[in-house]
Amino acid sequence: MTGARGTLDRSTARPAAARRGGPALTEVPVIDVAPLEGEPRERRRVAADIDAACREHGFFCIVGHGVDPLLVERLERSAREFFALTASEKADIAMARGGRAWRGWFPVGGELTSGAADGKEGLYFGAELGLDDPRVRAGIPLHGPNLFPARPAELRDGVLQYMSALTRLGHRLMRAFASGLGLGEEWFAREMTADPVVLFRIFHYPAATAHGPGPWGVGEHTDYGFLTMLLQDETGGLEVRGPNGWIEVPPRRDALVCNLGDMLERITGGRYRSTPHRVRVPEARGRIACPFFFDPSWDARMRALPLGGAPDSVAVAGRWDGANPHEFTGTYGDYLLAKVAKVFPELRDAVALTDGSPSRER
């Protein structure tokens, strides 16, 4: 088990290739982050463990995060109740009804990864903003009120409480990132995450018998922003691409899986890794997974951090999509819009998802 001082536990993740007779791979570390609420020396010790994981893997699991396990249970239970409803009832909060806020439900196959339909359905949520919010009145995409179902009624409070808890945790982890990078704990809060873009998804991956052909719930991809914190049920299926193959990340009830996004790799010059990952279709029972994205402020400009020394080498040629996030210039909102528009092309056209300015994605 992880100790109270942020030591590493390497028992949670195991190599997928090794299970099938392939070579052993590097494991995803488990880090106890409870000391991040403690004294400066303890915070620095945990920040150093996180920094090492970000440089080597871009993936790590955290325990001691302080998220109420009863809240997690209620959220998962409500999610399963919602996804058990008929398609017509779920469509009452279809994403097309969310307009530019980009909120609501989509059916299996309704989301694309690299142009291929995913084997999952899901719910999209974000910061709960009223129609009188200046950002909503200005028509900024991905800002607005959420769409919640009539039943289960408990889902609304569960989502909002969970998002609040994960937002606080995200700020805590960003302070650890800043410390590990030698910037001072408050650097990100001051420069790039004063008003973070927070997005929350609840995904349901139907079992293979109900899914049809194809082994992937989601194909190989990377995330867009800074930090993803994933809550997954006991079903499993998440795999991370290591240097010699794919690493399986088995579920652990007290842990959240963390991974880094493209823009954190970009601004650190490759010191921190945005690591490709994928999800296998579950064989027996449907899988519930709840990723929370803690990303830069919408108008934060993506620029190199003031880090000393030479940046790490960046393996761009082998990226899953052939793209190079290190060439991007512009705000995080620019980058996010360009990416999201590819995920739901039909919805993009229906709501004319644009902020009125050309994308500066290179």
Residue pairs with C-beta under 8 A, 6 or more apart in sequence:
1 9
2 8
2 9
2 30
2 31
2 32
2 63
2 64
3 32
4 32
4 34
4 35
5 32
5 35
5 42
5 45
5 46
6 31
6 32
6 33
6 35
6 42
6 45
6 46
6 49
7 32
7 49
8 29
8 30
8 31
8 49
9 29
9 30
9 31
9 32
9 63
10 27
10 29
10 30
11 30
12 27
12 28
12 30
12 61
12 249
12 250
12 252
12 255
13 27
13 28
13 29
13 30
13 61
13 240
13 247
13 248
13 249
13 250
14 27
14 247
14 248
14 250
15 22
15 23
15 24
15 25
15 27
15 242
15 245
15 246
15 247
15 248
16 25
16 239
16 245
16 246
16 247
16 248
17 23
17 25
17 244
17 245
17 246
18 24
18 25
19 248
22 245
23 244
23 245
25 242
25 243
25 244
25 245
25 246
25 247
26 56
26 57
26 242
26 243
26 244
26 247
27 247
28 53
28 57
28 59
28 60
28 61
28 240
28 247
28 249
28 257
29 49
29 52
29 53
29 57
29 60
29 61
30 60
30 61
30 62
30 63
30 252
30 255
31 46
31 49
31 50
31 53
31 60
31 61
31 62
31 63
32 46
32 62
32 63
32 64
33 46
33 50
33 62
33 63
33 64
33 65
33 172
33 173
33 176
34 63
34 64
34 65
34 66
35 42
35 43
35 45
35 46
35 64
36 42
36 43
36 46
36 47
36 172
36 173
36 175
36 176
37 66
37 172
43 175
43 176
43 179
43 185
44 179
46 176
47 175
47 176
47 177
47 179
47 180
48 180
50 60
50 173
50 176
50 177
50 180
51 176
51 177
51 179
51 180
51 181
53 59
53 60
54 60
54 177
54 180
54 260
54 271
54 272
54 273
55 271
55 272
55 273
55 312
56 273
57 240
57 242
57 273
57 275
58 259
58 260
58 265
58 272
58 273
58 274
58 275
59 240
59 247
59 249
59 257
59 258
59 259
59 260
59 275
59 277
60 257
60 258
60 259
61 249
61 252
61 255
61 256
61 257
61 258
62 173
62 229
62 255
62 256
62 258
63 252
63 254
63 255
65 169
65 256
66 165
66 169
67 162
67 165
67 166
67 169
67 256
68 165
69 253
69 254
71 158
71 161
71 162
71 165
72 162
72 231
74 154
74 158
75 155
75 158
75 159
75 162
75 202
75 231
75 290
76 231
76 233
76 288
76 290
78 152
78 154
78 155
78 158
79 123
79 155
79 202
79 204
79 288
79 290
80 204
80 286
80 288
81 151
81 152
81 155
82 90
82 123
82 149
82 151
82 152
82 155
83 90
83 121
83 204
83 286
83 288
85 149
85 151
87 107
89 149
90 105
90 107
90 121
90 149
91 105
91 107
92 149
92 150
93 104
93 105
93 123
93 147
93 148
93 149
94 104
94 105
94 106
95 102
95 103
95 104
95 105
95 106
95 110
95 124
95 344
95 347
96 104
96 347
96 350
96 351
97 104
97 147
98 104
98 124
98 144
98 147
99 144
99 351
100 139
100 140
100 141
100 142
100 143
100 144
100 351
100 353
101 126
101 129
101 136
101 141
101 142
101 143
101 144
101 145
101 146
102 124
102 126
102 141
102 142
102 340
102 347
102 351
102 353
103 124
103 125
103 126
103 144
103 145
103 146
103 147
104 123
104 124
104 147
105 121
105 122
105 123
105 124
105 147
105 149
106 121
106 122
106 124
106 344
107 121
108 118
108 119
108 120
108 121
108 206
108 211
109 117
109 118
109 119
110 117
110 121
110 344
111 117
111 118
111 120
111 122
111 343
111 344
112 118
112 342
112 343
112 344
112 345
113 218
113 219
113 220
113 221
113 343
114 219
114 220
114 221
114 320
114 321
116 216
116 219
118 216
118 217
118 218
118 219
119 205
119 206
119 211
119 212
119 214
119 216
119 217
119 218
119 281
120 203
120 204
120 205
120 206
120 217
120 218
120 279
121 203
121 204
121 206
122 201
122 202
122 203
122 204
123 201
123 202
123 203
124 199
124 200
124 201
125 146
125 159
125 163
125 199
125 200
125 201
125 202
126 142
126 143
126 144
126 146
126 197
126 198
126 199
126 200
127 143
127 163
127 197
127 198
128 145
128 146
128 160
128 163
129 135
129 136
129 143
129 144
129 145
130 136
130 145
131 137
131 144
131 145
133 143
133 144
135 143
135 298
136 143
136 144
136 145
139 355
140 298
140 333
140 355
141 333
141 337
141 353
141 354
141 355
142 197
142 199
142 336
142 337
142 340
143 298
146 159
148 155
148 156
148 159
149 155
159 200
159 202
162 200
162 290
162 292
163 198
163 200
163 292
166 198
166 200
166 229
166 292
166 294
167 196
167 198
167 294
169 229
170 193
170 196
170 198
170 227
170 229
170 292
170 294
171 189
171 193
171 196
171 294
173 227
173 229
173 258
173 294
174 188
174 189
174 193
174 226
174 227
174 294
175 185
175 186
175 188
175 189
176 185
177 188
177 227
177 264
177 272
178 184
178 185
178 186
178 187
178 188
179 185
181 187
181 268
181 271
181 305
181 307
182 307
182 308
183 305
183 306
183 307
191 300
192 226
192 267
192 296
192 297
192 300
193 226
193 294
193 295
193 296
193 297
193 300
194 297
195 297
195 298
196 226
196 294
196 295
196 296
196 297
197 225
197 293
197 295
197 296
197 297
197 298
197 332
197 333
197 336
198 292
198 293
198 294
198 295
199 292
199 293
199 295
200 290
200 291
200 292
200 293
201 290
201 291
201 292
201 293
202 288
202 289
202 290
203 217
203 287
203 288
203 289
203 290
203 291
204 286
204 287
204 288
205 211
205 217
205 235
205 237
205 279
205 281
205 282
205 286
205 287
205 288
205 289
206 281
206 282
206 286
207 281
207 282
207 283
207 284
207 285
207 286
208 281
208 282
208 283
210 286
211 217
211 281
214 281
215 280
215 281
216 278
216 279
216 280
216 281
217 237
217 279
217 280
217 281
217 282
217 287
218 278
218 279
219 278
220 241
220 276
220 277
220 278
220 320
221 276
221 277
221 278
221 320
221 321
222 261
222 262
222 274
222 275
222 276
222 277
222 319
222 320
222 321
223 259
223 260
223 261
223 262
223 274
223 293
224 261
224 262
224 263
224 293
224 295
224 335
224 336
224 339
225 261
225 262
225 263
225 264
225 293
225 294
225 295
225 296
225 332
225 336
226 260
226 261
226 263
226 264
226 294
226 295
226 296
227 258
227 259
227 260
227 261
227 264
227 293
227 294
227 295
228 258
228 259
228 260
228 261
228 291
228 292
228 293
228 294
229 256
229 257
229 258
229 291
229 292
229 294
230 238
230 256
230 257
230 258
230 259
230 289
230 290
230 291
230 292
231 256
231 289
231 290
231 291
231 292
232 238
232 251
232 257
232 287
232 288
232 289
232 290
233 251
233 287
233 288
233 289
234 251
234 253
235 251
235 282
235 285
235 286
235 287
235 288
236 248
236 249
236 250
236 251
236 282
236 287
237 279
237 280
237 281
237 282
237 287
238 248
238 249
238 257
238 277
238 278
238 279
238 289
239 246
239 247
239 248
239 249
239 277
239 278
239 279
239 280
240 246
240 247
240 249
240 259
240 275
240 276
240 277
241 247
241 275
241 276
241 277
241 278
246 278
249 257
259 274
259 275
259 277
260 272
260 273
260 274
260 275
261 274
261 293
261 295
262 274
262 325
262 335
263 295
263 296
263 302
263 325
263 328
263 332
263 335
264 272
264 274
265 272
265 273
265 274
265 314
265 325
265 326
266 302
266 325
266 326
266 328
267 302
267 303
267 304
267 305
268 305
268 307
268 311
269 304
269 305
269 307
269 311
269 312
269 314
269 326
270 311
270 312
270 313
270 314
270 326
271 307
271 311
271 312
274 325
276 319
276 320
279 287
279 289
295 332
295 336
296 302
296 332
297 332
298 331
298 332
298 333
298 336
299 331
299 332
299 333
300 331
300 332
301 330
301 331
302 328
302 329
302 330
302 331
302 332
302 335
314 326
316 324
316 326
324 362
325 335
327 362
328 334
328 335
328 360
328 361
328 362
329 360
329 362
330 359
330 360
330 361
333 355
334 357
334 359
334 360
334 361
335 361
337 353
337 354
337 355
337 359
338 359
338 361
339 361
340 348
340 353
341 348
341 353
347 353
